[in-house]
Amino acid sequence: MLNIRIIGASSRNGLKLKKNVLKAKDEYGHKLNIEIKDDDKLAKKYNIKDIPGFMINDKVISQGKVLTVREVLRYISNYANNEVEA
């Protein structure tokens, strides 16, 4: 199962990203673990300088950008395919 984390979800762009991630989750159809955090310590730990941060399996995918539903689905699919191959 993929673990998705959104850092800085209470900002304006964080709320937009959260909405897009939840839509992508519904479209994806497989189980995803989604964590929504507003933790400065966590942002520092993963070196996220611009919020919102989008992470999959503890790897920072983007920061300071609102990903579209299509982009989120692409990242999720890529990680899911890599997980199956490993």
Beta strands, then each sheet from edge to edge (+ up, - down):
strand 1: 2-7
strand 2: 32-37
strand 3: 53-56
strand 4: 59-63
sheet 1: 2+ 1+ 3- 4+
end
